[in-house]
Amino acid sequence: EQASKFIQVNIFDSNITVDKLDKALEYSGLGAYLGKANVNLVNQSGSISLYDTIKIMQDTFGAEINF
């Protein structure tokens, strides 16, 4: 559980949306290892914005990052 705070997974699947993420994690078995907070849904190009990256770091580590 403690280690899961440091694990981030990117999912590049347009069929999986925020609304479907819990089901996808449960169905795949990944839910035993990952929570929603550990999963980043990214678009088909695989890009993730700087703002999104900072938000993930803030949420994961509880840090205040000014930009």
PyMOL commands that set and color helices and strands:
alter all, ss='L'
color gray80, all
select helices_A, chain A and resi 3-6+18-28+30-32+36-38+50-61
alter helices_A, ss='H'
color red, helices_A
select strands_A, chain A and resi 9-11+39-41
alter strands_A, ss='S'
color yellow, strands_A
deselect
rebuild
show_as cartoon
